[in-house]
Amino acid sequence: MAAKIRFGIQTGLDNLTWDHVRDFWQFLDRETAFDNIWTFDHFVPPMPGQDQAGDCLEGWTALAAAAQATERLRLGCLVTGVTYRHPSVLAKMAVTVDHISNGRLEFGIGAAWHEAEHTAYGIPFPGVKERCDRLEEAVQLIRLLFQADEPVDFQGKYYQLKQAPFSPAPVQRPHPPIFIGGGGEKRTLRTAALYGDAINVMGSLDSVKQKIAVLERHCADVGRDPNEITKSVFGPLILMDDESRAEQARNAMAGLAGTNAKDQLAIGNADHIRGVLERFADAGVTYFILLSRAPYKHELYKRISDEIVSAFA
């Protein structure tokens, strides 16, 4: 019997219409075994080689609409860039979505990475140290607001609050699960050990094992049980019955990722993908989030649900 894994899908909001993505979310909600849908936090198409002038919807606004358009699926933004919004405003946005969805929000946040996007929109893009500092401080502040039963004072290096009321509280108590996105071993994973409920990392099986080991060391340093933290992985899952085409796709993806571990990529027929995911589960991963982009073919995701997702339920 396969280990239990939750499955989510990050649906890009670029180069599509609202009707297309809404219909896809409703299909996933009603006809598949997927557990979550995630938006991204970008204002332009983010993938290398894409036309930066292409259509791109905003993630949190779309997430609020997704909360109304669906009934079962949990919802999140994978992941919110800490640089884009003041954390107190972000906390209020998150609680609003938690209420609209009746407690289905999963809250993802990271240090942000898309420098060109910041430049285009006039948003400051500090160096990596400051962004990691801001991430840690923001997560502290957001957790404090989520759990507050009285006005909040906060005096950080980057963020300050003075008798800030925060009501209503989230539907989920003590707060929606907080996913820390990124695999930085010195800072990001330590922030997750201190304040996160889940990590979300990318990479080969060997890389993910390394990240989990580092997280466990940080947990030991701060007195945290690492089993309290969900280990999630974000990456492609491509169902292809033609093995020669699948091998070509694995070679291409491994080249883009700068890894020789093509046998660790979830690209191929259902048996191959189930085997890859079982090895990730053996390493401690309990949640897999598919990287997906439009156009969304319902019949393909129905097959993935029936042949792969259901095997790990």
matplotlib code that plots the C-alpha trace (Angstrom):
import matplotlib.pyplot as plt

x = [0.0, 1.4, 2.1, -0.4, 0.3, -1.8, -1.9, -2.3, -2.0, -0.5, -2.4, -0.7, -2.8, -0.9, -2.0, -5.5, -9.0, -10.8, -13.5, -10.9, -9.2, -12.5, -13.9, -10.8, -10.9, -14.6, -13.8, -11.0, -13.4, -16.2, -14.6, -11.1, -9.3, -7.0, -6.8, -5.7, -5.5, -2.8, -2.3, 1.0, 2.0, 3.2, 2.1, 3.6, 4.1, 7.1, 8.6, 11.8, 11.2, 7.6, 6.4, 6.4, 3.6, 1.3, -1.9, -1.5, -4.2, -3.4, -3.1, -4.8, -7.7, -8.2, -7.9, -10.8, -12.9, -11.8, -13.1, -16.6, -16.3, -15.4, -16.7, -14.2, -10.7, -8.3, -6.8, -3.5, -0.9, 2.3, 4.0, 3.3, 6.4, 7.1, 8.3, 4.9, 2.7, 3.0, 2.5, -0.3, -2.2, -1.4, -2.6, -6.0, -6.2, -5.5, -8.1, -10.7, -10.1, -10.2, -13.7, -14.9, -13.8, -15.1, -11.7, -10.0, -7.0, -3.4, -1.1, 2.1, 4.9, 8.5, 11.3, 10.4, 12.8, 11.6, 13.8, 12.7, 9.1, 10.0, 11.9, 9.1, 6.5, 8.7, 8.8, 12.1, 14.0, 16.5, 19.5, 18.9, 19.9, 17.3, 14.6, 15.3, 15.3, 12.0, 10.5, 11.3, 10.0, 6.9, 6.0, 6.4, 4.1, 1.5, 1.3, 0.9, -2.0, -3.7, -3.7, -4.4, -7.3, -6.4, -4.7, -1.2, 2.0, 5.1, 8.5, 10.6, 13.5, 11.3, 7.7, 6.1, 2.5, 1.0, -2.2, -3.4, -6.8, -7.2, -10.7, -12.2, -9.9, -9.3, -11.9, -9.1, -7.7, -5.1, -4.5, -4.4, -1.4, 1.7, 3.8, 7.3, 8.4, 12.1, 15.0, 17.6, 19.4, 20.8, 17.8, 14.6, 14.5, 15.4, 12.5, 10.3, 11.6, 10.8, 7.5, 6.2, 3.7, 5.0, 7.9, 7.7, 10.8, 11.8, 14.4, 15.5, 15.0, 18.6, 18.1, 14.8, 16.4, 19.1, 16.6, 14.7, 17.8, 18.8, 15.2, 15.5, 18.8, 17.3, 14.3, 16.8, 18.5, 15.2, 13.5, 10.9, 9.5, 10.2, 7.2, 5.0, 6.1, 4.6, 7.2, 5.9, 7.5, 6.6, 7.4, 6.2, 4.1, 3.7, 1.7, 3.0, 2.3, 5.0, 8.2, 10.5, 8.8, 8.8, 12.6, 13.1, 11.0, 13.0, 16.3, 15.1, 13.7, 16.8, 18.9, 16.8, 17.1, 20.8, 20.6, 21.5, 18.7, 16.3, 15.0, 13.7, 11.4, 7.7, 7.5, 6.3, 3.5, 1.5, 3.7, 6.9, 5.3, 3.9, 7.4, 9.0, 6.4, 6.8, 10.5, 9.7, 7.2, 9.9, 12.1, 9.4, 7.4, 3.6, 2.4, 3.1, 2.1, 2.0, 3.4, 0.9, 0.2, -2.7, -4.3, -5.9, -7.2, -9.7, -9.4, -5.7, -6.1, -8.9, -6.5, -3.8, -6.4, -7.7, -4.3, -1.9, -3.6, -6.1, -3.3, -1.9, -5.2]
y = [0.0, 3.4, 6.0, 8.8, 12.0, 15.0, 16.6, 20.1, 22.0, 25.4, 27.0, 29.8, 32.9, 33.9, 33.7, 32.5, 34.0, 34.1, 31.8, 29.2, 29.0, 29.2, 26.4, 24.3, 24.9, 23.9, 20.8, 19.9, 20.6, 18.4, 15.6, 14.9, 13.8, 16.7, 18.4, 22.0, 24.6, 27.3, 30.5, 32.3, 35.8, 37.5, 40.4, 39.3, 35.9, 34.6, 31.7, 32.2, 33.0, 34.1, 37.4, 39.8, 41.8, 38.8, 38.6, 37.9, 38.0, 38.8, 35.9, 37.0, 38.6, 35.4, 33.4, 35.2, 34.5, 30.8, 30.6, 31.5, 29.3, 26.1, 24.2, 21.5, 22.4, 24.1, 27.3, 29.1, 31.3, 29.5, 31.6, 35.2, 37.4, 39.2, 42.3, 43.0, 43.9, 45.1, 42.0, 43.5, 44.1, 40.6, 39.1, 41.0, 39.7, 36.1, 36.2, 37.6, 34.6, 32.3, 33.6, 33.6, 30.0, 28.9, 27.9, 26.5, 28.8, 27.6, 30.6, 30.5, 33.1, 33.4, 35.9, 36.7, 36.2, 37.9, 41.0, 42.1, 42.2, 44.4, 46.7, 47.0, 47.9, 50.2, 47.8, 47.8, 44.5, 44.3, 41.9, 38.4, 39.0, 41.8, 39.8, 36.8, 39.2, 40.6, 37.2, 36.1, 39.3, 39.2, 35.6, 36.5, 39.5, 37.6, 34.8, 37.3, 39.0, 35.7, 34.8, 38.2, 38.7, 42.3, 45.2, 44.3, 46.2, 45.2, 46.8, 45.2, 46.4, 46.7, 46.6, 48.4, 48.2, 50.4, 49.1, 47.6, 45.9, 42.7, 41.4, 39.0, 36.2, 33.5, 30.7, 28.2, 28.3, 29.0, 30.1, 28.9, 26.6, 28.7, 27.4, 28.7, 28.6, 28.1, 25.9, 28.3, 26.2, 29.0, 31.3, 30.1, 26.6, 28.1, 30.5, 27.5, 25.7, 28.7, 29.8, 27.5, 24.7, 23.5, 23.9, 23.9, 23.1, 22.2, 19.8, 16.2, 13.5, 13.9, 17.6, 17.3, 14.8, 17.3, 20.1, 17.9, 17.0, 20.6, 21.5, 18.7, 20.2, 23.7, 22.1, 20.5, 23.9, 25.7, 22.9, 22.1, 18.7, 18.4, 16.0, 19.1, 20.5, 19.3, 18.6, 19.5, 19.5, 21.6, 20.5, 19.1, 16.0, 15.0, 11.9, 10.5, 6.9, 7.1, 6.1, 7.6, 11.0, 10.7, 10.1, 13.1, 15.2, 14.0, 14.8, 18.3, 19.0, 17.6, 20.0, 23.0, 22.0, 21.4, 17.9, 14.4, 12.9, 12.5, 9.2, 11.3, 13.4, 12.6, 12.4, 9.3, 6.7, 6.2, 3.4, 5.5, 8.5, 6.4, 5.0, 8.4, 9.7, 6.6, 7.4, 11.0, 9.7, 7.4, 10.5, 12.2, 14.1, 14.1, 16.7, 17.1, 20.3, 20.1, 22.9, 23.4, 26.0, 26.6, 25.4, 23.0, 19.8, 18.3, 14.8, 14.8, 15.9, 13.4, 10.6, 12.0, 12.0, 8.5, 6.8, 8.6, 10.8, 8.2, 5.6, 7.7, 8.6]
z = [0.0, -1.0, 1.6, 2.1, 0.2, -0.3, -3.8, -4.9, -8.1, -8.7, -11.5, -13.2, -13.9, -17.0, -20.7, -19.9, -19.3, -15.9, -17.3, -18.2, -14.8, -12.9, -14.9, -14.2, -10.5, -10.4, -12.3, -9.8, -6.9, -8.2, -10.2, -8.8, -5.7, -5.5, -2.1, -2.9, -5.6, -5.4, -7.3, -7.8, -6.7, -9.9, -11.9, -15.2, -16.7, -14.6, -16.6, -18.5, -22.2, -21.7, -23.1, -20.1, -21.7, -21.7, -19.7, -16.0, -13.3, -9.7, -7.3, -4.1, -5.9, -7.9, -4.7, -3.1, -6.2, -6.1, -2.5, -3.9, -7.0, -5.1, -2.1, -1.1, -2.2, 0.1, -1.3, -1.2, -2.9, -3.6, -2.4, -1.5, -2.0, 1.3, -0.6, -2.3, 0.6, 4.2, 6.4, 8.4, 5.1, 3.9, 7.2, 6.8, 3.2, 4.3, 7.1, 4.6, 2.3, 5.2, 6.0, 2.4, 2.0, 5.5, 6.7, 3.7, 3.4, 3.5, 3.8, 1.8, 2.0, 0.9, 0.4, -3.3, -6.2, -9.5, -9.6, -13.0, -11.9, -8.9, -11.2, -13.7, -11.0, -8.9, -6.0, -4.0, -4.3, -1.4, -1.3, -0.2, 3.4, 3.9, 2.2, 4.5, 7.5, 6.3, 5.8, 9.3, 10.8, 8.7, 9.6, 13.3, 12.9, 10.8, 13.4, 16.1, 14.3, 13.4, 17.1, 18.6, 21.0, 21.7, 19.8, 18.7, 19.3, 17.3, 17.1, 14.5, 12.3, 9.2, 10.5, 13.4, 14.7, 17.4, 19.1, 15.8, 16.2, 14.2, 13.9, 12.9, 13.8, 11.2, 11.0, 11.5, 15.0, 16.1, 12.5, 8.9, 8.2, 7.3, 4.4, 4.1, 0.5, -0.4, 0.4, 1.7, 4.3, 6.5, 6.8, 5.1, 6.6, 10.0, 9.7, 9.0, 12.1, 14.2, 12.8, 10.0, 9.8, 6.5, 4.1, 0.3, -1.6, -5.2, -6.5, -7.0, -4.4, -3.1, -2.8, -0.9, 1.5, 2.2, 2.9, 5.3, 7.1, 7.4, 8.7, 11.3, 12.5, 12.8, 14.7, 17.1, 17.6, 18.4, 20.4, 17.8, 16.9, 13.1, 12.8, 13.4, 10.1, 6.8, 4.1, 0.7, -2.7, -5.7, -9.3, -12.6, -12.9, -16.5, -17.4, -20.7, -22.0, -24.8, -23.0, -25.7, -25.5, -21.7, -21.8, -24.0, -21.6, -18.5, -20.3, -21.1, -17.7, -16.0, -18.1, -17.1, -13.5, -13.7, -12.4, -13.6, -11.5, -14.3, -12.8, -9.9, -12.1, -12.1, -15.9, -17.6, -17.3, -14.2, -12.9, -13.2, -11.5, -8.7, -8.1, -8.0, -5.6, -3.3, -3.0, -2.1, 0.5, 1.9, 2.4, 4.5, 1.9, 2.6, 0.1, -3.6, -5.5, -9.3, -11.3, -14.1, -16.7, -19.2, -21.2, -18.7, -20.3, -17.9, -19.2, -18.5, -14.9, -14.4, -15.4, -13.0, -10.2, -10.9, -11.7, -9.4, -6.7, -5.7, -5.2, -2.3, -0.6]

ax = plt.figure().add_subplot(projection="3d")
ax.plot(x, y, z, "-o")
ax.set_aspect("equal")
plt.show()
